[in-house]
Every structure is written in C-alpha cells, then in structure tokens.
Amino acid sequence: MKLIETHCHVHDLEAFPDANEALDRAREAGVYRFVVVGVQPADWYRALEFAEQHEDVYAICGWHPNYTAEYDPIDLPKLAHVLRHPKIVAMGEIGLDYHWDYAPHSIQHQALKDQLKLAEAMDLPVVFHAREAYSDLLDVLERRPARPYLFHCFTGSKEEMRRVIRLGGLVGVDGPLTYKNAEELRNTFSIIPPSRIVLETDSPYMAPVPYRGKRNEPAYIPNIVSVLAELQQVSVEECADQTTENALGFFTKMLP
C-alpha cells in the first residue's frame, strides 16, 4: 500500500524529539507522503524547514483559529511569502473553533475571511479546522465562490457532511473513527462517497485504537484505513488506493 498522511505535527520537536525515527516507522507502514501543519507564524517556519529537510514531506500553513487572538492583517504578506514556497501544498489549517475560548469569535471570523481572500488570490486549496462550528463555517463558505476545500478531522453531522459534499469538499478521517463511542461518526463515514475521503492522524493527538491514550504518530495510519475500509465495504488495498488518489488530486503540488 502507498498511503498519504495528510495532516500531522511531526515537525513539533517537543512532541517528536524522535521525528526522523517516527517518519521511518511510518514509511515502513506504507506511508510515502506526509503533510505537516504550521498553525501560527513561528510554526510556519518550523513546518517549512522540516519539509525542506525531507523529500517526502510537504507543508501547509495558516492561522489556526485558536491562535488568532493576536491575528493582525498586517501580517498577511508574511503568510503569502511562506505560501509561495514550492513545498507548500495548501493554506491551512484555518477555520473556526467554538469549543475553546482562546480567541474571540469575531477575530476568528475576520482571520478566516482574510485568509480565504488570500487563498483565492493565490489559487490555493484550503484545509479547515472546525470544532463545534461547522454550521457557521459552512455558512461562510456557501456564500463564496467554490474552491478546493478539505475539512480536516471531520466530526460533523450527516447534514453537515452533505453540505461539505455539495461544496465539492473532501474530509479527513483519523483516530476517533476507531473509538468505541464513535458509532455516529462511523455511520457518517459509511455513507461518505469514497472519492471524498483522505487519511490523517493529526499526530501527536487522538491516537487510534489500540494506541488511544498514547502519543499518536503517522505510522498508525493503517489502523485507520482498516476501519474505514470495513465501513466502506471495500478491501483495505482499495481504500488505500482511493484515499491516496484523493489526496494527490487535492494537493496537486505534491509529487506523485
């Protein structure tokens, strides 16, 4: 199998002092492309430097909503400069987060709209973070021209999933799909069109069963694809091939 890890934070050396070893373990598990995520200005450069050090690692960058309390539009040119790097494959993760109280909703919305305008100007796909905010995020997107969208770590309802599909969006699936109490999420992923799903771990967070409670890492992607394949009623190989094709279709700057 050739798998793509579309969303991880393995460049975070505090969480991954063994980052190179973690990549090697994932490669042995069949992962051949990785996307690391820069969530705020200092992290953009860490993610980009890490991607430059590894041929099979790419990066996305943007203001994660939980880091927008100090957002200032004057810094948008700095983000634009980062996004022009050849190893940057999308803007993200941007969006809305109503679960945590790290940034006022008004600032989150301003940062979201400013970044969407920048993505449109630069013709970039966009990766979203949404937590307890899918409806509001989708309201914003449905009023804008359609673009390539990926909803990372999708945990929305079936109706929100349908809205995502109508936008032409993709959804990322990760560890929570394997959790005992995630029956509703599994029901949703059983009916999502196979062409709309990509794999991710969001490591070091949300490790899949049987690693739940431990540090997550990209090597655990096979645990996720096996559950997804069962829900989609296809072989693991078919599921791997489809999700890889989906990822390459979205991250078009990524080498095949």
Backbone as CSV, one residue per row, in Angstrom:
resi,resn,N_x,N_y,N_z,CA_x,CA_y,CA_z,C_x,C_y,C_z
1,MET,0.840,-1.197,0.000,0.000,0.000,0.000,0.875,1.247,0.000
2,LYS,0.387,2.285,-0.686,1.032,3.591,-0.663,0.035,4.568,-0.057
3,LEU,0.339,5.000,1.162,-0.576,5.836,1.932,-0.031,7.249,2.050
4,ILE,-0.932,8.217,2.171,-0.533,9.604,2.376,-1.090,10.099,3.699
5,GLU,-0.197,10.591,4.534,-0.548,11.223,5.805,-0.802,12.695,5.513
6,THR,-2.076,13.095,5.483,-2.416,14.440,5.007,-2.420,15.506,6.099
7,HIS,-2.175,15.117,7.365,-2.267,16.137,8.419,-1.589,15.625,9.683
8,CYS,-0.413,16.172,9.985,0.278,15.786,11.222,1.177,16.928,11.678
9,HIS,1.663,16.793,12.918,2.516,17.822,13.522,3.841,17.204,13.950
10,VAL,4.357,16.320,13.110,5.577,15.602,13.465,6.795,16.526,13.480
11,HIS,6.648,17.726,12.930,7.738,18.706,12.985,7.854,19.372,14.346
12,ASP,6.871,19.137,15.246,6.898,19.687,16.599,7.894,18.872,17.419
13,LEU,9.093,19.403,17.593,10.156,18.628,18.231,9.922,18.403,19.717
14,GLU,9.035,19.182,20.330,8.696,18.910,21.731,7.891,17.614,21.820
15,ALA,6.950,17.441,20.892,6.152,16.214,20.860,6.910,15.068,20.202
16,PHE,7.783,15.407,19.239,8.506,14.393,18.475,10.010,14.654,18.509
17,PRO,10.646,14.427,19.658,12.110,14.541,19.675,12.764,13.494,18.769
18,ASP,11.979,12.454,18.429,12.443,11.384,17.541,11.778,11.498,16.175
19,ALA,11.639,12.702,15.653,10.861,12.932,14.433,11.336,12.078,13.265
20,ASN,12.632,11.990,13.055,13.134,11.207,11.929,12.801,9.727,12.090
21,GLU,12.877,9.240,13.308,12.524,7.840,13.558,11.029,7.623,13.344
22,ALA,10.219,8.602,13.739,8.768,8.496,13.536,8.440,8.433,12.047
23,LEU,9.139,9.219,11.249,8.943,9.153,9.804,9.338,7.780,9.263
24,ASP,10.453,7.253,9.747,10.902,5.934,9.272,9.893,4.844,9.620
25,ARG,9.319,4.908,10.814,8.310,3.908,11.201,7.092,4.003,10.282
26,ALA,6.709,5.226,9.946,5.561,5.404,9.056,5.873,4.905,7.648
27,ARG,7.062,5.168,7.170,7.452,4.678,5.841,7.385,3.155,5.796
28,GLU,7.842,2.513,6.865,7.780,1.054,6.934,6.335,0.562,6.942
29,ALA,5.415,1.398,7.421,3.995,1.037,7.463,3.274,1.349,6.154
30,GLY,3.987,1.921,5.189,3.388,2.175,3.882,3.098,3.632,3.577
31,VAL,3.429,4.534,4.484,3.191,5.962,4.236,4.348,6.510,3.399
32,TYR,4.037,7.119,2.265,5.110,7.603,1.393,5.049,9.101,1.138
33,ARG,4.052,9.795,1.679,3.990,11.246,1.627,3.402,11.740,2.945
34,PHE,3.920,12.881,3.419,3.481,13.449,4.688,3.190,14.933,4.494
35,VAL,2.180,15.431,5.198,1.891,16.865,5.215,1.936,17.332,6.665
36,VAL,2.857,18.253,6.962,2.929,18.845,8.290,2.231,20.193,8.262
37,VAL,1.795,20.655,9.439,0.886,21.796,9.525,1.476,22.896,10.400
38,GLY,1.691,24.066,9.809,2.110,25.233,10.568,0.898,26.039,10.972
39,VAL,0.687,26.218,12.292,-0.582,26.762,12.782,-0.535,28.236,13.166
40,GLN,0.644,28.826,13.229,0.793,30.243,13.544,2.183,30.662,13.082
41,PRO,2.464,31.989,12.993,3.679,32.436,12.305,4.969,31.711,12.670
42,ALA,5.294,31.559,13.943,6.552,30.883,14.283,6.549,29.438,13.803
43,ASP,5.390,28.821,13.865,5.269,27.416,13.463,5.340,27.244,11.951
44,TRP,4.957,28.272,11.193,5.056,28.184,9.730,6.491,27.855,9.324
45,TYR,7.434,28.548,9.942,8.835,28.388,9.558,9.395,27.054,10.035
46,ARG,8.929,26.575,11.193,9.349,25.246,11.645,8.846,24.167,10.678
47,ALA,7.574,24.293,10.277,6.995,23.309,9.359,7.723,23.340,8.013
48,LEU,7.991,24.543,7.524,8.649,24.682,6.230,10.077,24.142,6.282
49,GLU,10.804,24.441,7.339,12.170,23.937,7.483,12.177,22.405,7.530
50,PHE,11.214,21.829,8.245,11.125,20.375,8.341,10.840,19.767,6.963
51,ALA,9.926,20.390,6.223,9.604,19.896,4.876,10.815,19.982,3.956
52,GLU,11.595,21.032,4.099,12.782,21.174,3.264,13.822,20.088,3.543
53,GLN,13.803,19.554,4.753,14.791,18.548,5.156,14.440,17.147,4.679
54,HIS,13.184,16.938,4.231,12.733,15.595,3.877,12.027,15.651,2.519
55,GLU,12.499,14.867,1.581,11.945,14.898,0.232,10.469,14.540,0.204
56,ASP,10.035,13.646,1.090,8.648,13.161,1.066,7.719,13.911,2.016
57,VAL,8.182,15.029,2.569,7.377,15.831,3.492,7.027,17.162,2.836
58,TYR,5.756,17.535,2.945,5.250,18.809,2.445,4.606,19.550,3.614
59,ALA,4.196,20.790,3.381,3.645,21.586,4.476,2.439,22.390,4.015
60,ILE,1.580,22.686,4.980,0.531,23.684,4.804,0.668,24.681,5.949
61,CYS,0.265,25.912,5.715,0.423,26.948,6.734,-0.774,27.887,6.741
62,GLY,-1.090,28.397,7.927,-2.172,29.354,8.096,-2.366,29.659,9.563
63,TRP,-3.275,30.587,9.852,-3.613,30.887,11.244,-4.713,29.938,11.706
64,HIS,-4.352,28.961,12.511,-5.346,28.127,13.182,-6.227,29.051,14.019
65,PRO,-7.551,28.815,14.047,-8.423,29.741,14.784,-8.048,29.922,16.251
66,ASN,-7.489,28.893,16.873,-7.129,29.015,18.287,-5.913,29.899,18.510
67,TYR,-5.248,30.306,17.444,-4.076,31.184,17.551,-4.355,32.583,17.006
68,THR,-5.621,32.893,16.770,-5.928,34.167,16.125,-6.136,35.321,17.105
69,ALA,-6.008,35.087,18.400,-6.193,36.186,19.359,-5.241,37.341,19.050
70,GLU,-4.057,37.005,18.515,-3.074,38.034,18.176,-3.002,38.258,16.663
71,TYR,-4.027,37.805,15.947,-4.043,37.985,14.495,-4.066,39.471,14.134
72,ASP,-3.256,39.826,13.142,-3.223,41.197,12.619,-3.106,41.106,11.102
73,PRO,-4.049,41.693,10.359,-3.979,41.621,8.890,-2.676,42.139,8.311
74,ILE,-1.950,42.928,9.082,-0.684,43.463,8.572,0.313,42.346,8.307
75,ASP,0.085,41.174,8.939,0.997,40.045,8.755,0.625,39.143,7.572
76,LEU,-0.444,39.465,6.854,-0.838,38.628,5.714,0.250,38.519,4.641
77,PRO,0.995,39.591,4.342,2.080,39.430,3.371,3.123,38.403,3.816
78,LYS,3.339,38.295,5.126,4.271,37.291,5.638,3.758,35.887,5.321
79,LEU,2.454,35.675,5.516,1.861,34.381,5.185,1.944,34.132,3.681
80,ALA,1.658,35.152,2.886,1.713,34.999,1.432,3.108,34.589,0.978
81,HIS,4.122,35.164,1.598,5.503,34.814,1.250,5.774,33.336,1.542
82,VAL,5.336,32.861,2.698,5.523,31.458,3.067,4.801,30.545,2.078
83,LEU,3.580,30.922,1.722,2.758,30.071,0.865,3.301,29.950,-0.553
84,ARG,4.219,30.809,-0.946,4.803,30.725,-2.283,5.913,29.674,-2.367
85,HIS,6.329,29.137,-1.241,7.403,28.141,-1.246,6.954,26.887,-1.986
86,PRO,7.817,26.263,-2.785,7.395,25.096,-3.574,6.959,23.883,-2.766
87,LYS,7.337,23.802,-1.498,6.919,22.653,-0.694,5.625,22.903,0.070
88,ILE,5.053,24.096,-0.099,3.738,24.378,0.483,2.668,23.911,-0.498
89,VAL,1.746,23.058,-0.031,0.759,22.460,-0.933,-0.662,22.969,-0.687
90,ALA,-0.873,23.788,0.339,-2.205,24.351,0.598,-2.098,25.384,1.710
91,MET,-3.143,26.178,1.864,-3.295,27.011,3.048,-4.043,26.207,4.108
92,GLY,-3.651,26.348,5.370,-4.396,25.671,6.416,-3.537,25.441,7.656
93,GLU,-4.042,24.998,8.739,-5.466,24.805,8.877,-6.085,26.079,9.408
94,ILE,-7.085,26.584,8.721,-7.794,27.780,9.132,-9.239,27.393,9.428
95,GLY,-10.003,28.294,10.035,-11.396,27.953,10.290,-11.944,28.602,11.539
96,LEU,-12.786,27.854,12.241,-13.464,28.346,13.445,-13.432,27.273,14.520
97,ASP,-13.257,27.718,15.772,-13.267,26.789,16.907,-14.042,27.432,18.044
98,TYR,-15.239,26.872,18.308,-16.074,27.390,19.386,-15.962,26.550,20.647
99,HIS,-15.177,25.476,20.598,-15.011,24.623,21.781,-14.132,25.303,22.818
100,TRP,-13.004,25.821,22.365,-12.077,26.523,23.253,-12.326,28.025,23.187
101,ASP,-11.898,28.704,24.229,-12.115,30.145,24.321,-10.789,30.890,24.177
102,TYR,-10.000,30.483,23.188,-8.679,31.071,23.026,-8.692,32.367,22.227
103,ALA,-9.712,32.555,21.396,-9.788,33.763,20.569,-11.246,34.137,20.381
104,PRO,-11.587,35.433,20.451,-12.977,35.854,20.234,-13.484,35.403,18.872
105,HIS,-14.770,35.065,18.816,-15.348,34.606,17.562,-15.208,35.657,16.465
106,SER,-15.322,36.921,16.828,-15.242,37.980,15.818,-13.868,38.004,15.154
107,ILE,-12.812,37.790,15.941,-11.460,37.777,15.377,-11.251,36.523,14.536
108,GLN,-11.774,35.398,15.005,-11.674,34.170,14.214,-12.311,34.361,12.838
109,HIS,-13.490,34.989,12.818,-14.184,35.208,11.546,-13.405,36.152,10.648
110,GLN,-12.799,37.186,11.223,-12.019,38.115,10.407,-10.809,37.420,9.808
111,ALA,-10.097,36.645,10.633,-8.926,35.920,10.134,-9.330,34.918,9.058
112,LEU,-10.449,34.240,9.264,-10.946,33.278,8.273,-11.204,33.962,6.938
113,LYS,-11.956,35.055,6.962,-12.318,35.720,5.713,-11.106,36.319,5.002
114,ASP,-10.177,36.889,5.777,-8.969,37.446,5.164,-8.133,36.346,4.508
115,GLN,-8.023,35.221,5.173,-7.218,34.125,4.627,-7.893,33.489,3.406
116,LEU,-9.223,33.421,3.420,-9.927,32.900,2.250,-9.681,33.793,1.032
117,LYS,-9.670,35.102,1.243,-9.380,36.021,0.141,-7.965,35.804,-0.384
118,LEU,-7.032,35.582,0.534,-5.643,35.344,0.128,-5.524,34.037,-0.649
119,ALA,-6.190,32.985,-0.174,-6.154,31.695,-0.869,-6.718,31.822,-2.278
120,GLU,-7.779,32.601,-2.402,-8.372,32.812,-3.722,-7.403,33.562,-4.629
121,ALA,-6.768,34.583,-4.087,-5.828,35.373,-4.885,-4.629,34.541,-5.327
122,MET,-4.213,33.586,-4.470,-3.041,32.767,-4.764,-3.411,31.435,-5.416
123,ASP,-4.710,31.204,-5.602,-5.206,29.977,-6.233,-4.727,28.736,-5.489
124,LEU,-4.943,28.722,-4.168,-4.510,27.616,-3.322,-5.707,26.846,-2.771
125,PRO,-5.575,25.517,-2.630,-6.589,24.774,-1.883,-6.501,25.144,-0.405
126,VAL,-7.581,24.869,0.335,-7.660,25.295,1.733,-8.043,24.109,2.618
127,VAL,-7.329,23.974,3.737,-7.620,22.949,4.737,-8.223,23.630,5.952
128,PHE,-9.371,23.094,6.418,-10.117,23.732,7.504,-10.057,22.943,8.804
129,HIS,-10.066,23.710,9.889,-10.311,23.206,11.237,-11.672,23.733,11.662
130,ALA,-12.530,22.844,12.130,-13.829,23.267,12.672,-14.130,22.422,13.899
131,ARG,-14.461,23.092,14.987,-14.868,22.365,16.192,-16.058,23.088,16.808
132,GLU,-17.190,22.376,16.829,-18.450,22.938,17.312,-18.788,24.225,16.546
133,ALA,-18.389,24.251,15.262,-18.572,25.468,14.464,-18.823,25.150,12.996
134,TYR,-19.170,23.908,12.675,-19.351,23.547,11.275,-20.409,24.389,10.584
135,SER,-21.533,24.590,11.237,-22.624,25.309,10.591,-22.200,26.723,10.210
136,ASP,-21.553,27.430,11.151,-21.119,28.794,10.860,-20.048,28.814,9.769
137,LEU,-19.112,27.871,9.820,-18.070,27.816,8.799,-18.679,27.556,7.424
138,LEU,-19.595,26.619,7.354,-20.223,26.306,6.071,-21.069,27.473,5.563
139,ASP,-21.706,28.207,6.481,-22.447,29.402,6.071,-21.531,30.381,5.354
140,VAL,-20.315,30.573,5.888,-19.350,31.481,5.261,-18.949,30.972,3.877
141,LEU,-18.648,29.686,3.789,-18.139,29.126,2.528,-19.208,29.078,1.449
142,GLU,-20.437,28.826,1.844,-21.514,28.733,0.857,-21.838,30.076,0.209
143,ARG,-21.355,31.158,0.799,-21.566,32.490,0.215,-20.393,32.924,-0.673
144,ARG,-19.399,32.045,-0.817,-18.204,32.390,-1.580,-18.094,31.498,-2.815
145,PRO,-17.284,31.905,-3.799,-17.030,31.027,-4.944,-16.385,29.724,-4.468
146,ALA,-16.774,28.614,-5.059,-16.253,27.309,-4.646,-14.754,27.217,-4.929
147,ARG,-14.036,26.564,-4.004,-12.608,26.301,-4.145,-12.348,24.873,-3.673
148,PRO,-11.164,24.326,-3.905,-10.846,23.015,-3.338,-10.727,23.120,-1.812
149,TYR,-11.616,22.449,-1.103,-11.666,22.505,0.352,-11.475,21.117,0.942
150,LEU,-10.735,21.057,2.050,-10.568,19.828,2.811,-10.872,20.124,4.274
151,PHE,-11.806,19.375,4.841,-12.212,19.560,6.236,-11.482,18.511,7.071
152,HIS,-10.424,18.967,7.708,-9.568,18.085,8.489,-10.305,17.551,9.712
153,CYS,-10.028,16.299,10.060,-10.604,15.670,11.256,-12.116,15.865,11.313
154,PHE,-12.798,15.436,10.275,-14.227,15.705,10.177,-15.004,14.950,11.253
155,THR,-15.792,15.699,12.028,-16.642,15.103,13.068,-18.049,15.687,13.016
156,GLY,-18.417,16.253,11.872,-19.724,16.881,11.761,-20.849,15.869,11.610
157,SER,-22.057,16.388,11.554,-23.247,15.558,11.397,-23.404,15.125,9.944
158,LYS,-24.378,14.245,9.701,-24.637,13.814,8.326,-25.095,14.989,7.462
159,GLU,-25.889,15.883,8.016,-26.343,17.040,7.239,-25.169,17.963,6.921
160,GLU,-24.262,18.155,7.890,-23.080,18.976,7.624,-22.176,18.298,6.606
161,MET,-22.122,16.973,6.665,-21.359,16.242,5.659,-21.950,16.483,4.275
162,ARG,-23.266,16.460,4.167,-23.906,16.692,2.866,-23.594,18.102,2.354
163,ARG,-23.550,19.068,3.250,-23.203,20.433,2.842,-21.761,20.496,2.336
164,VAL,-20.870,19.784,3.011,-19.480,19.712,2.557,-19.408,19.122,1.154
165,ILE,-20.142,18.029,0.936,-20.122,17.365,-0.380,-20.669,18.301,-1.457
166,ARG,-21.725,19.059,-1.120,-22.285,19.993,-2.100,-21.277,21.079,-2.474
167,LEU,-20.387,21.410,-1.547,-19.332,22.376,-1.836,-18.193,21.758,-2.647
168,GLY,-18.253,20.449,-2.845,-17.170,19.767,-3.535,-15.997,19.455,-2.633
169,GLY,-16.211,19.528,-1.311,-15.125,19.358,-0.361,-14.760,17.915,-0.067
170,LEU,-13.550,17.744,0.492,-13.079,16.468,0.995,-13.091,16.500,2.518
171,VAL,-13.048,15.316,3.126,-12.996,15.222,4.580,-11.836,14.331,4.997
172,GLY,-11.190,14.702,6.094,-10.104,13.905,6.641,-10.616,13.006,7.750
173,VAL,-10.133,11.770,7.767,-10.530,10.811,8.792,-9.294,10.416,9.596
174,ASP,-9.488,10.324,10.918,-8.356,9.991,11.774,-8.786,9.115,12.944
175,GLY,-8.010,9.120,14.014,-8.172,8.186,15.111,-9.558,8.033,15.710
176,PRO,-10.326,9.117,15.908,-11.647,8.963,16.526,-12.565,7.977,15.828
177,LEU,-12.336,7.707,14.540,-13.168,6.732,13.834,-13.094,5.360,14.494
178,THR,-12.000,5.087,15.190,-11.785,3.771,15.785,-12.291,3.670,17.223
179,TYR,-12.789,4.767,17.795,-13.146,4.775,19.213,-14.482,4.076,19.448
180,LYS,-14.591,3.450,20.578,-15.780,2.662,20.907,-17.046,3.508,20.895
181,ASN,-16.945,4.759,21.346,-18.132,5.618,21.467,-18.392,6.448,20.213
182,ALA,-17.773,6.088,19.081,-17.885,6.898,17.864,-18.814,6.273,16.841
183,GLU,-19.897,5.639,17.291,-20.796,4.952,16.375,-21.420,5.914,15.365
184,GLU,-21.808,7.098,15.832,-22.417,8.070,14.913,-21.434,8.509,13.840
185,LEU,-20.183,8.718,14.242,-19.161,9.108,13.268,-18.932,7.991,12.255
186,ARG,-18.891,6.748,12.724,-18.726,5.628,11.792,-19.908,5.526,10.832
187,ASN,-21.105,5.772,11.329,-22.277,5.756,10.450,-22.142,6.812,9.356
188,THR,-21.643,7.983,9.733,-21.456,9.050,8.745,-20.427,8.649,7.696
189,PHE,-19.299,8.090,8.133,-18.256,7.732,7.174,-18.630,6.528,6.324
190,SER,-19.624,5.783,6.742,-20.056,4.658,5.914,-20.815,5.113,4.675
191,ILE,-21.311,6.360,4.684,-22.084,6.848,3.541,-21.395,7.999,2.794
192,ILE,-20.237,8.441,3.263,-19.497,9.466,2.525,-18.933,8.841,1.256
193,PRO,-19.095,9.469,0.106,-18.532,8.898,-1.127,-17.035,8.632,-0.976
194,PRO,-16.546,7.483,-1.402,-15.118,7.151,-1.263,-14.194,8.190,-1.877
195,SER,-14.669,8.880,-2.910,-13.834,9.873,-3.586,-13.660,11.156,-2.790
196,ARG,-14.275,11.221,-1.596,-14.245,12.460,-0.802,-13.442,12.329,0.487
197,ILE,-12.708,11.240,0.676,-12.056,10.968,1.957,-10.540,10.896,1.792
198,VAL,-9.814,11.503,2.746,-8.366,11.342,2.828,-8.006,10.898,4.245
199,LEU,-6.814,10.342,4.389,-6.348,9.811,5.668,-5.453,10.811,6.378
200,GLU,-5.528,10.806,7.705,-4.666,11.662,8.515,-4.577,11.080,9.914
201,THR,-3.589,11.552,10.683,-3.540,11.174,12.105,-3.717,12.374,13.016
202,ASP,-3.358,13.579,12.553,-3.295,14.762,13.411,-2.333,14.509,14.578
203,SER,-1.399,13.615,14.380,-0.446,13.293,15.444,0.333,14.544,15.854
204,PRO,0.584,14.667,17.167,0.574,13.647,18.217,-0.767,13.433,18.917
205,TYR,-1.835,13.991,18.377,-3.137,13.932,19.054,-3.970,12.742,18.567
206,MET,-4.921,12.300,19.391,-6.009,11.390,19.019,-5.534,10.077,18.405
207,ALA,-4.671,9.378,19.105,-4.185,8.097,18.591,-5.331,7.105,18.421
208,PRO,-5.299,6.313,17.356,-6.363,5.327,17.143,-6.221,4.140,18.091
209,VAL,-7.292,3.386,18.248,-7.231,2.109,18.945,-6.283,1.204,18.153
210,PRO,-5.348,0.484,18.766,-5.210,0.208,20.204,-4.218,1.119,20.911
211,TYR,-3.893,2.275,20.328,-2.892,3.170,20.913,-3.518,4.352,21.641
212,ARG,-4.835,4.361,21.779,-5.511,5.502,22.386,-4.926,5.792,23.771
213,GLY,-4.687,7.073,24.023,-4.087,7.483,25.283,-2.584,7.640,25.203
214,LYS,-1.979,7.158,24.110,-0.552,7.317,23.893,-0.319,8.391,22.838
215,ARG,0.931,8.734,22.628,1.255,9.693,21.568,0.903,9.095,20.213
216,ASN,0.188,9.855,19.427,-0.144,9.412,18.085,1.043,9.658,17.162
217,GLU,1.123,8.905,16.069,2.160,9.145,15.078,1.713,8.616,13.720
218,PRO,2.349,9.105,12.642,1.904,8.739,11.288,1.928,7.240,11.001
219,ALA,2.719,6.470,11.721,2.783,5.024,11.495,1.468,4.326,11.796
220,TYR,0.545,5.023,12.456,-0.730,4.397,12.819,-1.813,4.583,11.755
221,ILE,-1.473,5.176,10.621,-2.435,5.321,9.524,-3.088,3.991,9.142
222,PRO,-2.359,2.862,9.089,-3.010,1.598,8.727,-4.152,1.204,9.657
223,ASN,-4.089,1.587,10.923,-5.175,1.278,11.845,-6.450,2.018,11.474
224,ILE,-6.288,3.193,10.887,-7.438,3.994,10.478,-8.006,3.473,9.168
225,VAL,-7.134,3.177,8.211,-7.626,2.748,6.897,-8.322,1.395,6.992
226,SER,-7.919,0.550,7.926,-8.583,-0.752,8.051,-10.020,-0.600,8.519
227,VAL,-10.262,0.326,9.455,-11.633,0.579,9.929,-12.446,1.253,8.831
228,LEU,-11.861,2.205,8.149,-12.570,2.897,7.066,-12.956,1.915,5.960
229,ALA,-12.050,1.026,5.606,-12.341,0.057,4.544,-13.529,-0.823,4.923
230,GLU,-13.596,-1.230,6.172,-14.717,-2.052,6.625,-16.029,-1.283,6.516
231,LEU,-16.015,-0.016,6.898,-17.225,0.808,6.823,-17.649,1.025,5.373
232,GLN,-16.681,1.190,4.503,-16.975,1.451,3.093,-17.220,0.156,2.306
233,GLN,-17.016,-0.972,2.978,-17.238,-2.298,2.379,-16.377,-2.515,1.140
234,VAL,-15.101,-2.168,1.295,-14.110,-2.421,0.254,-12.883,-3.034,0.914
235,SER,-11.958,-3.524,0.115,-10.720,-4.059,0.676,-9.845,-2.922,1.196
236,VAL,-8.940,-3.267,2.089,-8.016,-2.264,2.616,-7.183,-1.675,1.475
237,GLU,-6.780,-2.518,0.538,-5.972,-2.047,-0.597,-6.748,-1.050,-1.448
238,GLU,-8.022,-1.357,-1.708,-8.854,-0.438,-2.493,-9.025,0.888,-1.767
239,CYS,-9.237,0.816,-0.474,-9.423,2.031,0.325,-8.137,2.862,0.337
240,ALA,-7.005,2.197,0.478,-5.724,2.904,0.456,-5.509,3.591,-0.883
241,ASP,-5.762,2.855,-1.964,-5.567,3.432,-3.301,-6.476,4.644,-3.517
242,GLN,-7.737,4.532,-3.092,-8.688,5.620,-3.315,-8.306,6.863,-2.519
243,THR,-7.961,6.684,-1.248,-7.623,7.847,-0.424,-6.334,8.501,-0.900
244,THR,-5.404,7.716,-1.391,-4.171,8.285,-1.935,-4.467,9.078,-3.203
245,GLU,-5.298,8.524,-4.062,-5.705,9.245,-5.273,-6.399,10.558,-4.911
246,ASN,-7.254,10.523,-3.892,-7.954,11.734,-3.456,-6.975,12.791,-2.961
247,ALA,-5.995,12.353,-2.174,-5.020,13.298,-1.620,-4.197,13.939,-2.726
248,LEU,-3.761,13.143,-3.687,-2.964,13.694,-4.792,-3.803,14.634,-5.658
249,GLY,-5.106,14.347,-5.765,-5.978,15.224,-6.527,-6.213,16.559,-5.848
250,PHE,-6.118,16.567,-4.529,-6.322,17.801,-3.773,-5.013,18.582,-3.671
251,PHE,-3.961,17.902,-3.232,-2.651,18.545,-3.093,-1.909,18.405,-4.427
252,THR,-2.298,19.179,-5.391,-1.780,18.989,-6.757,-0.313,19.360,-6.888
253,LYS,0.240,20.110,-5.922,1.654,20.458,-5.969,2.534,19.326,-5.430
254,MET,1.911,18.290,-4.868,2.662,17.185,-4.320,3.110,16.258,-5.452
255,LEU,4.329,15.815,-5.401,4.839,14.920,-6.422,4.113,13.580,-6.347
256,PRO,3.834,12.935,-7.482,3.143,11.629,-7.460,4.035,10.531,-6.903
